[in-house]
Amino acid sequence: MAAATAMRGGSSDRGGAGVDSGKYVRYTPEQIEALERVYADCPKPTSSRRQQLLRECPILANIEARQIKVWFQNRRCRDKLRKESSRLESVNRKVAAMNKLLMEENERLQKQVSQLVHENAQVRQQLKNSSMANDTSFESNVTTPQNPPRDASNPSGLLSIAEETLTEFLSKATGTAIDWVQMPGMKPGPDSVGIVAISHGCRGVAARACGLVNLEPTRVVEILKDQPSWFRDCRSLEVFTVLPGANGGTIELVYTQLYAPTTLVPARDFWTLRYTTIVEDGSLVVCERSLSGSGGGPSAASAQQFVRAEMLPSGYLVRPCEGGGSIVHIVDHLEFEAWNVPEVLRPLYESSRVVAQKITTAALRHVRQIAQETSGEVVYPLGRQPAVLRTFSQRLSRGFNDAISGFNDDGWSIMGGDGIEDVVVACNSTKKIRNVSNGGNAFAAPGGTICAKASMLLQSVPPAILIRFLREHRSEWADYSMDAYLASALKTSTCSFPGLRPMRSSGNQIIMPLAHTVENEEILEVVRLEGQPLTHDEVLFSRDIDMLQLCTGIHEKSVGSSFQLVFAPIADFPDDAPLISSGFRVIPLDTKTDIVSSGRTLDLASSLEVGSIATQASDATPDNCSVRSVLTIAFQFPYDLHLQDSVAAMARQYVRSIVSAVQRVSIAISPSQSGLNAGQRILSGLPEAETLARWICQSYHYHIGVELLTQSDGAGEQLLKMLWHYQDAILCCSFKEIPVFTFANKAGLDMLETSLVALQDLTLDKIFDEAGRKALFSEISKLMEAGHVYLPSGVCMSGMGRHVSFDQAVAWKVLGEDSTVH
């Protein structure tokens, strides 16, 4: 049965019969004022509202309802045109500013070409002279001397150092002091972050970015100087001395500490001079460079966990833009002293691309984000202020970085191990979980926080796909009882050991987005984990757990230098809610871009796809399958003093189980392991996948008398592909006391809402309810005798705890080559 409703267009409003509705009406100022008041409240009034307006406003008595309607239509049209005109003007300003930047870049490149031609001529002449006079001083003539860091022991020399720093910085920002090349994948345009370039053949690593932001220069400089607010790896920035400089500027001595990106390398710090001034054209400049002397800054005791790095002249050039806004130039030129870093991890400190992604473009993106929030272009749900949500993201990142670095001055100390050094466990007796607004949330008994952390190298694992899988399939690596343990610590005054109370998850999770950056580099969200009561008395009590979660680099177009999934349980959502950050961080070690799109399906069953995107990628170039990355895992657990050893042992084993789960997932999603061969590796411990497919089809024909597939005599690879794409769900389980699933085709995995990795954690009795289990077990004897049995329609449970109905099922014994039951 269908119902249709026909709505006739037009309006039922009618004026006087003798008045021409198309007649032009000249409104008086009083009439326009009355109409404008109504338009401000309701731009699109209904017919009844217009009739009411005519009755309530005598000055509109000579106007027809039809003409009132036309006035509102015209008024809306004028508003739309005004907004469109404003938008086009804004786009035009952006295009003009970007054009100016491109012209400047073109002029700089022309200068660079001229300089290279001149140097080439000099080299040719010197080579000619060298061949004639056997001049051995050639190398010293063409080598540019390196300027050593300046000594700031004499305060009177600080201004000369600042002026020299300014000159060198400007030559990098707008000149040819460094051979800049455009960063791959960063195309300039009105909607892009800006023009991004990286250094080629210079000392250290350097990156440069320039772009347009809709903020005044003073505001831009204020934001950029507050480095800990936008640079996630910045632990602290402390200004020790402030002196007056030229043109009303300031000279500052600054000590900066950076977090360690992973547990395998030490943290870095800088002792620098920062010079803020105004140049002749009215532009604001903030330039910075390292000062000589490793003992500069704080006491050596507080910096003993850091390696002193060097900052070569770097900074920000902010010029006012015609029509409002600013043109921002950012240069970062660093020498990280990577000599004490394991060779496999040196790309973290020797890649200009990493500096561009982690520092340079991050600064420009942060300024653009604040500009859009200030202009009202970004509106977040629930009425949350952008600054508040940004604070939550910063606190999550800072807590995770604190756990990874484990600085002694924060109270962290390494605990004794169990003889296996795969997981590092540290405790912090000074770190309490305390809610500022409610002191009762602090531990009543002495205690603190334990952190278990581990790092591992990954080969041929796309970082974005791994993080997205961990985010969307939490039940495949996380233990719900651990999440419940962390959540309970926020609600009670003491920490109970998780093993004291059994808890179970339904497997469901609900992701509720809160905020994201302009280009979706970071996503802040709340994840609700649905609990499942174990007893009848617990049904009335909610066992759901809320997690505040920060995802970095999971967007399809993300080009970040690290990919993160950081989360913390929350009992409520006040601005001062305590956060215990845990999570994952994957940092690529190769500068090649992954040939595999991060938009690949997250279903691990795609590993069996023949001719899939992953397979095509693996055939492209052999080098693209050797992308390396380092994965760092850190989980924090609160503890009471009398349970410290128990919680430490639990934390160590839990992180080991997570490492094992991540290794299984990594094998499944690795492009080099994709295609048919990867499917065989996933089914480890079983016969080859092609052999298993042949056994399944042959046994079906043997017991039931018909072919399962139309071309069951095909080759092994073709047979497996046909079985994988078969329209009905096919599940294969082991013939044991508790049957465990060992294989499923695509339809079977979709029905069970699981993947090949997680399939092995399911047992046959878990997918049936009580009635289904009775019906199945009652037919077991018949199945063993006849070799097959038909089951009536029913309902089974997916791996996510949801009901799935089926019309009919047939079960049969799978026989091997020797006719034994497989």
C-alpha positions, 0 to 999 in steps of 0.5 A: 500500500502506498500513499501520495500527497500532492501539494499545489504550489503558490499561495492562497493569499489574496488581496483586493480583487481590483488591485494588480498584484504585479504593480510596483509598490513604493514602501515608506520608511515606516513600512520598511522599518516594520518589515525589517523588524519582522525579518530580523526575527523570522526571515521566512514567515509563513502565510498565517504570519504574514496575515497576522502582520497585516492585521497588527500593523495599520501602516501596511493596510494598503499592501497586499499579502502577495506583495508582502511575500514578494518583499520578503523574497527580495529581502532574502535574495539581497541577504544571499547576494550580500553574503556571496559578495562577502565570500567572493571578496574574501576568496579574492583577498586570499587569491591575491595574497597567495598570488603575492606569495607565489610571485615572491617565491618565483622571484626567490627561485629566479635569484637562486637560479642566478646564484647557481649559474654564477657559482657554476661559472666560478666552479668551472673557472676554478677547475680550469685553474686547478688543472693548470696550476694544480691548485689544491686550495679549491675545496677551501675556496668553495666551501661555505664556512659554518658559523659556530654558536655564539657565546652569550657570556658577555651581556653586551654582545647579546644585541649584536647576536640578535641582529646577526640572527635577524639577518640570517633568518630573513635570508632564509625566510625570503632569500636564498641562504638555503636551497629550498625544494617544495615538499612533496604532496603540499600543493599551494592554493587558496584553501591549502595550508600554504607553501611548504618547502624543505631544505636540500643539502644544508647543515641539519634539517630545515623547513619553511612554510608561508601562508595567509591567516585572517588574524592581525600580526600581533595576535599571530606572534602572540600565538606562535610564541606560546609554543607549548599550546600548539607544538605537542612535543614541547614539554616546557618553555621558560624565559629566563631573561628579558632585555630591551632591543632595537625598535621597541623589541625584546631579547629573551634567553629561553630554555625549551624542553622537548618530549622524547617521541618514543621510549627508544631515544632520549629527549632534547632541549634547547638554550636559545636567544629569542629576538622580537622586533619590527623591521622597516616595512612594518613586519613583525619578526621573531627570530631565535638561535642557540647560544653556545655552552651546554651548561646554559639554562637551568641546572645540569641536574634538571637537564640530565635526561636531555640531549642538548640540540642546536637551533640555527637561525629560525623564527617567524616573519609576520607581515600585515596583509591588505584588506586585513589578515597577515602573511606568515613566514615560518622557518625551522632550522635545527641540528638534533645531534642524532649521533647517540640515536640508534641508526634505524631511528635516526630519520626521526632527527635527520629528516627535513620532512619530519620537521616540516610536518611536526613543527612548521606546518603544525604552527601554521595550521594552529594559527589558521584554526584559531583564526577560523574559530575567532571568525565563527567559521567553526562551531562545535556541538553541545555549546563547547568553547573551542579553547576548552576542547583544545585544552582537553586535547592538549592535556591528553597529549601531555599526559601521554607524552609524560608517560612515554618520557618518564622524567625523573623531575616529574616523579617517575622511577623505573621498577624492577622487571621480571627478567624480560626487558620487552616492557618497561614499568615505571611508577610515580608516587607523586602523580595522583588522580585528583579532581580539582572541584572534588577533592574526594576523588583523590586517593585516600591511601598512599599510592600513585600511577604505574605506567607500562610502556613498550616500543617495537619496529613495524615493517610494511604496516601503513600507520594510518590504517593501523591506528584506524583499526585500533580505534574502530575495533577496540574489542580486538585488543582491549580488555573491558575489565581494565577499562572498568578498573581505570573508570572506577578509580575516578569514581571511588576514593580507592583503587580496587584490583581489577581481578576482584570483580568480573566484568564483561563488555558487549563489544559495542562502542559508540563514538561521539565526535566533539571537535576536529581541526580544520584539516581533520589532522586531530579528532577529539571524541567521546567513546562509550563502551557498553558493558554487559551485566553478569548477574540479574542484580546488575541489570539496573546499574549502568556499566557503560564506560566513557572514554575521552579520545584523541585521534591523530593522522587517521584522515585519508588526506593526513600527512602528519609525521606521527599517528596517534590514538590516545584516550582516558576514562572520564567519569564526568565532563567538567573542565578540570576532569582528571585524565589518565592518558594511555594509547598508541603512537606510530611514527614513520621512519621512511620519507616515502609516501605509502603507496597504499591509500589510507582509505583501504577497508579496515576489515582484516578479511580484505587480506584475502581479496585477490586483485585488491588495492593492496595487491596492486600496491604490492606489485607497484614497486618493491621499495614501497613494501619496506616502509618502516615505522616505530610503534610506542605503547603506553598504558597508565594504571592508578594504584594503592600502595599495598597493591603496587606490585600486583598492579605492576605485574598486571600492567606488564602482562596487559601491555604484552597481550596488547603487543601480541594483538597489535602484531597479529593485526599488523601482519593482517593489514601489511600490504606485503602480506596482502592478497591470497598469500596473506590469507594463508599466513593469517590462518596460521596453524591450519593447512594452506588456505587453498587446501582448506577451500578444496576440502570444504567443497569436496566434503560438501559434495561428498555428504550432500551430493551437489556442488557447493560452487559452480566450478569446484574443479578450478585451480586452488587460487581460483577456488579460494577466491570463489569460496571467499565471494560466495553469497552465503555465509560459510564458517569453518570450526575446529572439531574439538570439545569447544569448537573454535572458528578457524575460517570464514568467508566474507559473508560469514565475517560480515554476519559475525561482524568480526575479522579473520584475526578476531574470528579465532577468539569466537567459539560455536556456543557463543554465537547461539542463544540458549534455544539455538545451542539446544537445537544444534547440540541435539543434532550432533549425533546425526551430524556425526553419523550422516555427515551433514544436518539441516538446521531450521531458521533461527537467530545467532549473535554477532561478535559485537553482541547483536542479533542476526537472523538466518533462514536456514543452515546446513552443517557438514563434516570437513574431511581431509585427503585421508578421509579424516575429520578436519 
